[in-house]
Amino acid sequence: MVLSIRPHIRRLFTIPAIVSTESNLLASQGRPDHLSQEMHFLNHADTRELNGRLKQLVKTGHVDEARDMFDKMPLRDEITWTNVISAYLNASDASEALHLFSNMWIQPGLRMDPFVLSLALKACGLNSKLSYGELLHGYSIKSNLLNSVFVGSALLDMYTKVGKIEQGCRVFDDMPVRNVVSWTAIITGLVHAGYHTEGLSYFSEMWKSKVDCDAYAFAIALKACADLGALNHGKAIHTQTLKKGLNESSFVANSLATMYNKCGKLDYGLHLFAQMKTRDVVSWTTIITTYVQMAQEEHAIEAFIRMQISGVTPNEYTFAAVISGCANLARIEWGEQLHTHVLRLGLVDSQSVANSIVTMYSKCGRLTSASVAFHGLSRKDIVSWSTIIAGYSQGGYAEEAFEYLSWMRRDGPKPNEFALASVLSVSGSMALLNQGKQVHAHVLSIGLEQTSMIQSSLINMYSKCGSLEEASKIFEVIVHDDIVSWTAMINGYADHGVSQEAIRLFERIPKVGLRPDSVTFIGILSACSHAGLLDLGFFYFKSMQSDYQINPSKEHYGCMIDLLCRAGRLSDAEQMIRSMPFQHDDVVWSTLLRASRVHGDVDCGRRAAEEILKLNPNCAGTHITLANLYAARGKWMEAAKLRKTMKSKGVIKEPGWSWIKVWDRISAFVAGDQSHPQAEDIYSVLELLTSKMEITTDELFFPSMDVED
């Protein structure tokens, strides 16, 4: 059978046989004794002995030495070829492995066996060589090798790796014999392709078939649970690992920790890490990532330091996680140290590390450094582009954000919802309605208008630009309800003072099967504050905790303090500030100070100002607001004393900015500003307008009089 097929197949593989030793002979010149001894050994040792030595080189990872020996061997059998092909596969060089297999194919007298065929199929999967793999599939059928569990497992693994999931499942279903490798291969293929539920179904069938699951099978099933958020399934698998004693395997333990983290049980993940007897780089990276997800970045940095003390070398994913932690803490000095370190280690070209560096500089407000890092990327993926656009958008640099978006559309990957949502956000923040409409049109042209992130961003953009009617139209045509879009619309109504609409919308949330989150409650509490609905605001504040188990954040307390201040209940507002379970910042005290001025409460205003000045002794706004409060109550001496204190401390009020958009360019000004390139023309027009106003005023107050009268 094999001989009858080989001539037909050979024509498909025309790679020339390997010519072996010219470079090695050149390298050996000047060492004739060593060369002659080595050639004597190769010529007189039997093939079995040489294969044993070759296998040892492969097992110890000495690929170059193994290849050198292979090239010099006078005779090579199936085992020889299998050993050297496996060496390149183990070194992740699938191309060379396939090259060698093609050369083996055309060697006379060699027989294809299940082992070498499975290696070739594995190489096809790793190198995405579908057509090559399909040829080998046909050969395995005709040669009756497909019934081998090794070939069947490798074949289904190849199909799932190249995205042909259905063919992989078909191969698996037709296999007469399946072992733990076969089951793990099909489950892995399904899970990596995003078919998590189907992967768990196959795992359940594997369990019913009484196949003895190993650590790899449990680990991939736990990954499926993690990606699905299937906590109960994950717990059941955890129980089975405990019974089999596999929970102490670092491979399984890491998968368990990741599963609990992704299912929101971060404390479980930390507990598992504490119990691990052996902690590898995956374990440490998982725990560092967990701390970052829990907003406990200081602990993440501490874990990173302990990791290095324990002798475990961080990899690119570890650095990406810890750099993200520095970004969240806005600790630019730590981030710069890590940037230098990854440069020295040569890890800066890793996509995850490079993207985290761009994010770190962006979040720390160092947009120039972020731009330099971005331009230095050897490869810019969708995350890189979205990160730099988001950085400029969040910094309020609309023009630069749009320039990067244009560049991305021209030379980069197709913009996704993250990049487009960022420019919609800055359009809203800067009230750039025309630009926002252009992005909206682009979103419609590429079919992303039904994406949840885009819908909420459009609602937010139109609301902030004053087009509440447009925002409402987008909201009303949403097909798939989600709490983000509902929250955006509630916030839009609240910001525009349409509080009753915001409340009406909030009351509809449970009726459509949604559950308000913490951001939704910020919106509804703001609506109550703007409308002066004190009792309703407190009702929602209590409901948030009792009905939805949402612990109030600093922002929720800020809304309630604002509500109390607007209602004139300054003492209650002050009491809430002092009793809230957060560090008191200048925002809540400033709210109380402004309310004290409005309501003329000098004592309360003085206490609020004192608290602000403890945090920021040179806050000009606080000095001025308190001075104005004193003056309004007739306390001229206190006001004068405070202004004298400002002068002695050198506290100067930062001037306010005004801006205007002309021909898609934004120009910003302060009082007396001369920095604009057209400043001379601008002031000429201002003088002209001023003179016109003076003439009009004179005509208004001193009308022309008839001399004769």
Legacy VTK file of the C-alpha trace (Angstrom):
# vtk DataFile Version 3.0
C-alpha trace
ASCII
DATASET POLYDATA
POINTS 709 float
0.000 0.000 0.000
2.703 2.452 0.986
4.836 1.722 -2.093
1.908 2.188 -4.456
1.105 5.619 -3.033
4.617 7.026 -2.695
5.288 7.831 -6.410
2.114 9.878 -6.634
2.877 11.824 -3.496
6.548 12.448 -4.234
5.745 14.927 -6.997
4.109 17.187 -4.393
7.371 17.462 -2.449
10.210 18.767 -4.585
12.465 20.214 -1.890
16.038 19.112 -2.609
17.742 16.746 -0.230
19.960 18.288 2.400
23.573 18.626 1.387
25.291 18.216 4.634
28.664 19.229 5.774
30.435 21.949 3.821
30.053 24.612 6.508
30.897 22.155 9.255
34.038 21.028 7.453
35.125 24.627 7.046
34.498 25.218 10.717
36.629 22.203 11.580
39.674 23.229 9.527
42.772 23.539 11.667
41.569 20.626 13.859
42.383 17.575 11.679
42.827 15.184 14.605
39.483 16.063 16.121
37.765 15.856 12.722
39.291 12.484 11.867
38.349 11.076 15.282
34.781 12.282 14.914
34.436 10.890 11.379
35.964 7.603 12.516
33.320 7.326 15.244
30.467 8.159 12.841
31.703 5.622 10.267
32.260 2.738 12.653
29.494 3.128 15.247
26.248 1.316 14.420
23.069 3.247 13.681
21.437 2.261 16.989
24.333 3.715 18.972
24.328 6.901 16.893
20.572 7.287 17.287
20.972 6.965 21.049
23.565 9.719 21.083
21.417 11.863 18.766
18.367 11.392 20.995
20.359 12.492 24.036
21.395 15.710 22.261
17.767 16.366 21.338
16.526 15.733 24.893
19.078 18.172 26.325
18.101 20.885 23.828
21.362 20.893 21.834
19.689 21.368 18.465
22.716 22.672 16.564
24.920 19.797 17.767
22.174 17.305 16.928
21.837 18.701 13.430
25.594 18.660 12.925
25.714 15.010 13.928
22.684 14.201 11.747
24.296 15.803 8.694
27.487 13.735 9.138
25.811 10.384 9.727
26.531 7.961 6.839
23.266 6.054 7.398
19.949 7.434 8.618
16.908 5.347 9.425
13.354 6.334 10.454
14.434 6.853 14.066
17.229 9.209 12.998
14.870 11.392 10.995
12.211 11.310 13.723
14.729 12.465 16.336
16.004 15.437 14.350
12.494 16.507 13.265
11.338 16.430 16.894
14.386 18.552 17.837
13.195 21.393 15.613
9.610 21.050 16.778
10.754 21.300 20.390
12.704 24.436 19.404
9.497 25.900 17.845
11.038 25.830 14.370
8.138 24.204 12.543
9.351 25.367 9.108
12.648 23.480 9.389
10.814 20.455 10.799
8.604 20.345 7.685
11.637 20.884 5.461
13.310 17.857 7.014
10.145 15.770 6.728
9.897 16.611 3.017
13.490 15.432 2.564
12.784 12.244 4.501
9.803 11.594 2.223
11.930 11.340 -0.892
14.599 9.123 0.680
14.453 5.598 -0.762
13.868 2.677 1.569
12.303 4.671 4.430
8.872 3.842 5.774
6.469 6.396 7.200
5.277 5.411 10.655
2.661 6.980 12.972
5.274 8.775 15.058
6.973 10.769 12.329
3.642 11.448 10.601
2.211 12.882 13.825
5.272 15.149 14.103
4.735 16.418 10.563
1.060 17.123 11.301
2.045 18.995 14.445
4.446 21.110 12.392
1.636 21.869 9.907
-0.555 23.080 12.773
2.152 25.267 14.259
3.032 26.741 10.851
-0.601 27.027 9.627
0.160 24.837 6.602
-3.387 23.615 5.968
-2.836 22.343 2.402
0.234 20.358 3.500
-1.753 18.944 6.426
-4.639 17.945 4.152
-2.214 16.044 1.894
-0.917 14.184 4.934
-4.517 13.509 5.997
-5.174 11.880 2.603
-1.990 9.852 2.880
-2.875 8.685 6.405
-6.243 7.415 5.145
-4.771 5.524 2.184
-1.936 4.080 4.248
-4.311 3.036 7.047
-2.323 5.114 9.548
-5.309 7.274 10.496
-6.481 4.622 12.956
-3.340 5.254 14.996
-4.174 7.262 18.094
-0.996 9.286 17.545
-1.903 10.284 13.985
-5.571 10.915 14.823
-4.683 13.147 17.776
-2.103 15.085 15.754
-4.519 15.484 12.838
-7.387 16.897 14.898
-4.901 19.150 16.700
-3.663 20.431 13.305
-7.183 21.212 12.097
-8.156 23.090 15.262
-4.919 25.091 15.225
-5.601 26.354 11.684
-9.198 27.233 12.562
-10.928 24.225 10.976
-12.824 23.270 14.110
-15.534 21.241 12.378
-12.990 19.047 10.580
-11.126 18.538 13.850
-14.297 17.393 15.593
-15.085 15.068 12.685
-11.649 13.447 12.933
-12.092 13.015 16.680
-15.573 11.493 16.345
-14.273 8.953 13.779
-11.317 7.838 15.894
-11.658 4.153 16.860
-9.378 4.580 19.874
-9.006 7.715 22.005
-6.640 8.376 24.846
-6.134 11.301 27.190
-4.041 13.062 24.512
-6.884 12.847 21.977
-9.465 14.178 24.418
-7.179 16.961 25.610
-6.366 17.927 22.003
-10.016 18.363 20.975
-10.916 20.216 24.186
-7.890 22.492 23.779
-8.742 23.223 20.165
-12.338 24.137 21.012
-11.413 26.326 23.988
-8.656 28.201 22.147
-11.089 28.844 19.286
-13.604 30.364 21.703
-15.972 27.376 21.890
-15.799 27.176 25.657
-19.186 25.567 26.253
-18.485 22.874 23.645
-15.063 22.294 25.212
-16.654 21.679 28.595
-19.169 19.300 26.969
-16.309 17.231 25.555
-14.609 17.306 28.967
-17.812 15.958 30.515
-17.911 13.157 27.919
-14.255 12.415 28.644
-15.087 12.100 32.315
-18.028 9.758 31.590
-15.762 7.631 29.381
-13.604 6.876 32.439
-10.513 8.327 30.771
-7.949 9.185 33.403
-7.605 12.978 33.210
-4.153 14.440 33.593
-3.049 17.926 34.656
-3.278 19.286 31.112
-6.882 18.137 30.666
-7.917 19.725 33.982
-6.025 22.919 33.154
-7.732 23.457 29.775
-11.152 22.704 31.290
-10.445 25.290 33.992
-9.509 27.807 31.278
-12.914 27.229 29.663
-14.594 27.857 33.027
-12.521 31.015 33.498
-13.418 32.447 30.095
-17.100 31.590 30.573
-17.216 32.837 34.168
-18.605 29.396 35.054
-17.672 29.433 38.728
-19.748 26.396 39.739
-18.211 24.214 36.995
-14.795 25.460 38.027
-15.444 24.536 41.651
-16.540 21.035 40.610
-13.330 20.552 38.617
-11.342 21.932 41.565
-12.900 19.198 43.730
-11.788 16.507 41.285
-8.223 17.840 41.203
-8.162 17.630 45.001
-9.295 13.983 44.894
-6.599 13.118 42.356
-3.926 15.095 44.158
-3.292 17.268 41.098
-4.110 20.538 42.810
-0.489 20.867 43.939
0.759 20.734 40.348
1.827 24.255 39.454
0.132 23.841 36.077
-3.255 23.066 37.650
-2.780 25.467 40.571
-2.098 28.349 38.174
-5.195 27.482 36.141
-7.291 27.328 39.305
-6.038 30.731 40.458
-6.771 32.247 37.046
-10.255 30.698 37.007
-11.166 32.128 40.406
-9.741 35.531 39.447
-11.742 35.738 36.221
-14.871 34.612 38.059
-14.482 37.517 40.478
-13.223 35.450 43.413
-9.865 37.190 43.620
-9.391 36.309 47.274
-9.638 32.597 46.373
-6.829 33.073 43.863
-4.665 34.730 46.497
-5.360 31.881 48.926
-4.337 29.277 46.335
-1.126 31.167 45.644
-0.290 31.227 49.356
-0.706 27.423 49.497
1.502 26.650 46.482
4.621 24.719 47.373
6.347 25.565 44.099
5.791 28.929 42.476
6.907 29.342 38.887
6.832 32.407 36.650
3.175 31.723 35.737
2.197 31.617 39.421
3.900 34.921 40.189
2.552 36.581 37.051
-0.972 35.427 37.943
-0.751 36.856 41.453
0.686 40.163 40.202
-2.110 40.414 37.614
-4.672 39.624 40.318
-3.445 42.451 42.535
-3.619 44.866 39.588
-7.192 43.745 38.845
-8.094 44.293 42.498
-6.662 47.839 42.343
-4.030 46.782 44.893
-1.093 47.878 42.794
1.202 48.370 45.786
0.838 44.664 46.593
1.557 43.876 42.935
4.854 45.764 43.141
5.723 43.992 46.404
4.970 40.594 44.822
7.190 41.509 41.855
10.070 42.266 44.221
9.502 39.028 46.179
9.417 37.104 42.902
12.905 38.279 41.994
14.231 37.628 45.504
12.928 34.040 45.243
15.038 33.530 42.125
12.199 33.337 39.569
12.943 35.310 36.407
10.064 37.509 35.186
8.891 37.063 31.600
7.285 39.568 29.252
3.809 38.991 30.714
5.102 39.659 34.223
6.618 42.956 33.117
3.453 43.915 31.241
1.384 43.354 34.406
3.699 45.234 36.767
4.092 48.156 34.328
0.294 48.345 34.181
0.306 48.545 37.978
2.721 51.484 37.855
0.452 53.146 35.288
-2.577 52.834 37.560
-0.575 54.294 40.443
0.773 57.060 38.162
4.254 56.237 39.528
6.214 57.447 36.544
9.603 56.936 38.233
8.895 53.217 38.760
7.587 52.881 35.237
10.713 54.472 33.800
12.928 52.096 35.788
10.994 49.111 34.437
11.180 50.547 30.922
14.961 50.736 31.232
15.062 47.187 32.615
13.062 45.645 29.739
15.252 47.541 27.264
18.327 45.969 28.828
16.726 42.492 28.773
15.616 42.857 25.167
11.930 42.403 26.026
10.768 45.793 24.787
9.817 44.298 21.408
7.274 42.023 23.097
3.869 43.336 22.086
2.366 43.088 25.578
5.333 44.900 27.158
5.435 47.602 24.477
1.697 48.290 24.782
1.919 48.475 28.579
4.755 51.048 28.272
2.655 53.233 25.966
-0.265 52.914 28.406
1.950 53.767 31.381
3.262 56.989 29.849
-0.235 57.959 28.689
-1.817 57.466 32.109
1.005 59.392 33.760
0.386 62.358 31.457
3.683 61.921 29.603
2.134 61.894 26.144
5.361 62.873 24.386
7.101 59.829 25.879
4.070 57.693 24.998
4.299 58.920 21.410
8.047 58.179 21.241
7.431 54.659 22.598
4.606 54.143 20.093
6.687 55.296 17.138
9.463 52.961 18.252
7.286 49.856 18.113
8.497 47.332 15.560
4.917 46.115 15.165
1.795 48.113 15.981
-1.269 46.000 16.662
-4.845 47.096 17.345
-4.064 47.488 21.066
-1.100 49.797 20.338
-3.185 52.113 18.168
-6.156 52.120 20.537
-3.855 52.867 23.483
-2.177 55.927 21.956
-5.505 57.297 20.691
-7.066 56.781 24.124
-4.097 58.496 25.778
-4.458 61.679 23.734
-8.253 61.566 24.012
-8.207 61.272 27.806
-5.649 64.072 27.960
-8.024 66.348 26.043
-5.796 66.560 22.953
-8.513 66.160 20.370
-6.475 67.249 17.352
-3.702 64.732 18.045
-6.226 61.957 18.756
-7.898 62.529 15.392
-4.522 62.656 13.637
-3.608 59.246 15.075
-7.007 57.885 14.064
-6.465 59.121 10.492
-2.999 57.550 10.471
-4.465 54.303 11.807
-7.097 54.238 9.055
-4.432 54.876 6.440
-1.571 52.607 7.540
-2.743 50.534 10.500
-5.374 47.916 11.233
-9.054 48.648 10.875
-10.111 50.861 13.842
-12.123 48.947 16.406
-14.720 50.111 18.888
-12.086 51.029 21.499
-10.267 53.508 19.237
-13.504 55.005 17.917
-15.024 55.252 21.398
-11.960 57.216 22.524
-12.307 59.879 19.822
-16.053 60.056 20.463
-15.245 60.658 24.125
-12.854 63.539 23.402
-15.383 64.950 20.917
-17.895 65.070 23.740
-15.470 66.484 26.285
-14.373 69.269 23.933
-17.887 69.791 22.492
-16.652 69.002 18.975
-20.016 68.117 17.513
-18.979 68.139 13.829
-16.036 65.818 14.444
-18.254 63.571 16.523
-20.758 63.386 13.679
-17.978 62.436 11.258
-16.921 59.575 13.538
-20.580 58.553 13.813
-20.788 58.406 10.016
-17.634 56.260 9.886
-19.084 53.934 12.520
-22.194 53.471 10.377
-20.088 52.793 7.269
-18.141 49.952 8.929
-21.117 48.455 10.756
-20.131 49.043 14.387
-23.217 51.062 15.336
-24.739 48.162 17.299
-21.657 47.690 19.475
-22.432 48.433 23.115
-19.321 50.560 23.619
-20.023 52.641 20.507
-23.684 53.165 21.385
-22.907 54.434 24.870
-20.079 56.632 23.492
-22.413 58.164 20.890
-25.055 58.866 23.535
-22.411 60.434 25.748
-20.932 62.499 22.883
-24.257 63.930 21.700
-25.338 64.642 25.297
-22.175 66.559 26.121
-22.407 68.488 22.858
-25.895 69.619 23.811
-27.751 67.410 21.301
-29.860 65.559 23.817
-32.466 64.806 21.142
-29.876 62.965 18.998
-28.667 61.047 22.038
-32.243 60.006 22.788
-32.776 58.836 19.187
-29.738 56.561 19.384
-30.883 55.190 22.714
-34.396 54.425 21.472
-33.184 52.311 18.525
-30.800 50.135 20.566
-31.600 46.505 19.786
-29.751 44.810 22.620
-30.235 46.541 25.945
-27.170 46.873 28.141
-26.639 48.809 31.344
-23.795 50.911 29.883
-26.050 52.574 27.294
-28.845 53.062 29.842
-26.355 54.660 32.218
-25.063 56.985 29.482
-28.604 58.172 28.728
-29.423 58.676 32.429
-26.224 60.713 32.833
-27.139 62.747 29.764
-30.528 63.644 31.191
-28.999 64.379 34.603
-26.307 66.692 33.168
-28.940 68.660 31.263
-31.161 69.014 34.307
-33.886 66.797 32.839
-34.057 64.943 36.127
-37.562 63.529 35.771
-36.586 61.772 32.515
-33.487 60.372 34.206
-35.604 59.045 37.076
-38.212 57.602 34.686
-35.468 55.795 32.772
-33.859 54.494 35.959
-37.173 53.044 37.150
-37.492 51.136 33.851
-34.154 49.327 34.259
-35.451 46.318 36.263
-38.417 45.952 33.869
-36.109 45.258 30.902
-34.114 42.684 32.859
-31.078 44.828 33.617
-29.361 45.546 36.889
-27.997 49.030 37.673
-24.294 49.182 38.505
-22.333 51.658 40.577
-21.963 54.102 37.662
-25.725 54.052 37.067
-26.291 55.083 40.661
-23.874 57.999 40.266
-26.042 59.215 37.400
-29.353 58.918 39.244
-27.953 60.505 42.419
-26.678 63.419 40.302
-30.160 63.779 38.807
-31.687 63.908 42.288
-29.082 66.489 43.317
-29.814 68.777 40.357
-33.558 68.526 41.018
-33.214 68.993 44.771
-34.956 65.654 45.443
-33.385 65.001 48.831
-35.635 62.186 50.051
-35.549 60.311 46.745
-31.768 60.642 46.629
-31.430 59.053 50.065
-33.866 56.322 49.030
-31.664 55.396 46.052
-28.517 55.662 48.179
-29.905 53.126 50.661
-31.371 50.915 47.917
-27.975 50.682 46.270
-26.620 48.972 49.368
-29.622 46.927 50.534
-31.113 45.842 47.180
-28.052 45.654 44.928
-25.220 45.016 47.428
-23.165 47.877 45.962
-20.882 49.522 48.477
-20.918 53.322 48.061
-17.761 54.747 46.544
-16.244 58.179 47.075
-18.210 59.371 44.012
-21.532 58.242 45.524
-20.752 60.079 48.757
-19.800 63.115 46.682
-23.258 63.099 45.046
-24.985 62.846 48.431
-22.872 65.645 49.903
-23.734 67.820 46.907
-27.407 66.959 47.393
-27.298 67.993 51.050
-25.409 71.183 50.218
-27.935 72.205 47.562
-30.688 71.621 50.104
-28.929 73.902 52.595
-28.265 71.137 55.109
-24.621 72.044 55.555
-24.163 70.491 58.992
-25.463 67.131 57.706
-23.139 67.424 54.701
-20.166 68.123 56.971
-21.070 65.194 59.187
-21.262 62.872 56.160
-17.841 64.033 54.974
-16.279 63.320 58.352
-17.970 59.908 58.682
-17.512 58.498 55.166
-15.073 55.536 55.007
-12.649 57.243 52.614
-9.783 59.652 52.904
-11.207 63.152 52.707
-10.052 64.914 49.563
-10.362 68.542 48.547
-13.295 67.836 46.193
-15.907 67.185 48.882
-14.605 69.995 51.081
-14.703 72.391 48.103
-18.340 71.419 47.548
-19.083 72.331 51.157
-17.099 75.570 50.909
-19.026 76.743 47.832
-22.325 75.852 49.491
-21.260 77.789 52.598
-20.714 80.859 50.453
-24.115 80.444 48.755
-25.895 80.051 52.097
-23.712 82.581 53.944
-22.485 80.126 56.618
-19.135 81.660 57.591
-18.251 79.135 60.317
-18.903 76.117 58.106
-17.002 77.759 55.243
-14.013 78.459 57.485
-13.865 74.828 58.638
-14.125 73.552 55.048
-11.391 75.955 53.919
-9.115 74.859 56.758
-9.472 71.225 55.684
-8.714 72.082 52.052
-5.646 74.108 52.996
-4.330 71.194 55.042
-4.317 69.198 51.830
-3.252 72.020 49.526
-1.871 75.051 51.387
-1.478 77.116 48.204
-4.943 76.565 46.763
-5.802 79.986 45.316
-9.478 79.148 44.744
-10.008 78.290 48.408
-8.419 81.566 49.606
-10.518 83.626 47.194
-13.815 81.821 47.916
-13.347 82.225 51.672
-12.355 85.894 51.251
-15.499 86.495 49.192
-17.567 84.754 51.861
-16.096 87.047 54.528
-16.771 90.102 52.371
-20.358 89.060 51.660
-21.021 88.843 55.400
-19.378 92.200 56.057
-16.234 90.761 57.655
-13.908 93.115 55.825
-10.964 92.713 58.167
-10.941 88.921 57.799
-11.214 89.260 54.012
-8.339 91.746 53.871
-6.203 89.585 56.152
-6.788 86.545 53.961
-5.824 88.420 50.790
-2.700 89.710 52.520
-1.844 86.111 53.436
-2.260 85.126 49.795
0.117 87.858 48.737
2.747 86.941 51.307
2.600 83.252 50.285
2.765 84.155 46.608
-0.548 82.462 45.884
-1.884 83.607 42.529
-5.196 82.598 41.054
-4.728 80.631 37.859
-6.418 82.528 35.038
-9.386 80.954 33.296
-9.097 79.786 29.717
-11.438 80.400 26.819
-11.351 78.543 23.535
-12.949 78.723 20.130
-12.945 76.418 17.119
-12.455 77.984 13.678
-12.031 75.863 10.556
-11.517 72.655 12.558
-8.725 74.235 14.628
-9.042 75.022 18.325
-7.527 78.239 19.694
-7.253 78.806 23.442
-6.771 82.166 25.220
-6.238 83.682 28.647
-6.599 87.326 29.607
-3.876 89.447 27.972
-2.602 86.456 25.984
-0.174 87.407 23.182
1.001 83.885 22.247
-1.397 83.253 19.390
0.262 83.580 15.945
-2.544 85.941 14.853
-2.549 87.918 18.103
-2.000 91.271 16.347
-5.011 90.786 14.069
-7.149 89.507 16.946
-6.439 92.533 19.147
-7.080 94.877 16.224
-10.543 93.400 15.806
-11.117 93.554 19.579
-10.226 97.256 19.591
-12.610 97.817 16.693
-15.415 95.973 18.526
-14.680 97.895 21.720
-14.854 101.231 19.914
-18.161 100.224 18.306
-19.506 99.294 21.755
-18.392 102.674 23.147
-20.132 104.523 20.301
-23.310 102.507 20.887
-23.147 103.225 24.635
-22.685 106.951 24.021
-25.668 106.977 21.674
-27.728 105.112 24.258
-26.984 107.385 27.212
-26.284 110.649 25.358
-28.759 110.810 22.447
-28.147 113.457 19.777
-29.786 116.775 20.723
-31.180 119.419 18.418
-29.101 122.558 18.944
-32.019 124.799 18.214
-33.971 123.138 21.044
LINES 1 710
709 0 1 2 3 4 5 6 7 8 9 10 11 12 13 14 15 16 17 18 19 20 21 22 23 24 25 26 27 28 29 30 31 32 33 34 35 36 37 38 39 40 41 42 43 44 45 46 47 48 49 50 51 52 53 54 55 56 57 58 59 60 61 62 63 64 65 66 67 68 69 70 71 72 73 74 75 76 77 78 79 80 81 82 83 84 85 86 87 88 89 90 91 92 93 94 95 96 97 98 99 100 101 102 103 104 105 106 107 108 109 110 111 112 113 114 115 116 117 118 119 120 121 122 123 124 125 126 127 128 129 130 131 132 133 134 135 136 137 138 139 140 141 142 143 144 145 146 147 148 149 150 151 152 153 154 155 156 157 158 159 160 161 162 163 164 165 166 167 168 169 170 171 172 173 174 175 176 177 178 179 180 181 182 183 184 185 186 187 188 189 190 191 192 193 194 195 196 197 198 199 200 201 202 203 204 205 206 207 208 209 210 211 212 213 214 215 216 217 218 219 220 221 222 223 224 225 226 227 228 229 230 231 232 233 234 235 236 237 238 239 240 241 242 243 244 245 246 247 248 249 250 251 252 253 254 255 256 257 258 259 260 261 262 263 264 265 266 267 268 269 270 271 272 273 274 275 276 277 278 279 280 281 282 283 284 285 286 287 288 289 290 291 292 293 294 295 296 297 298 299 300 301 302 303 304 305 306 307 308 309 310 311 312 313 314 315 316 317 318 319 320 321 322 323 324 325 326 327 328 329 330 331 332 333 334 335 336 337 338 339 340 341 342 343 344 345 346 347 348 349 350 351 352 353 354 355 356 357 358 359 360 361 362 363 364 365 366 367 368 369 370 371 372 373 374 375 376 377 378 379 380 381 382 383 384 385 386 387 388 389 390 391 392 393 394 395 396 397 398 399 400 401 402 403 404 405 406 407 408 409 410 411 412 413 414 415 416 417 418 419 420 421 422 423 424 425 426 427 428 429 430 431 432 433 434 435 436 437 438 439 440 441 442 443 444 445 446 447 448 449 450 451 452 453 454 455 456 457 458 459 460 461 462 463 464 465 466 467 468 469 470 471 472 473 474 475 476 477 478 479 480 481 482 483 484 485 486 487 488 489 490 491 492 493 494 495 496 497 498 499 500 501 502 503 504 505 506 507 508 509 510 511 512 513 514 515 516 517 518 519 520 521 522 523 524 525 526 527 528 529 530 531 532 533 534 535 536 537 538 539 540 541 542 543 544 545 546 547 548 549 550 551 552 553 554 555 556 557 558 559 560 561 562 563 564 565 566 567 568 569 570 571 572 573 574 575 576 577 578 579 580 581 582 583 584 585 586 587 588 589 590 591 592 593 594 595 596 597 598 599 600 601 602 603 604 605 606 607 608 609 610 611 612 613 614 615 616 617 618 619 620 621 622 623 624 625 626 627 628 629 630 631 632 633 634 635 636 637 638 639 640 641 642 643 644 645 646 647 648 649 650 651 652 653 654 655 656 657 658 659 660 661 662 663 664 665 666 667 668 669 670 671 672 673 674 675 676 677 678 679 680 681 682 683 684 685 686 687 688 689 690 691 692 693 694 695 696 697 698 699 700 701 702 703 704 705 706 707 708
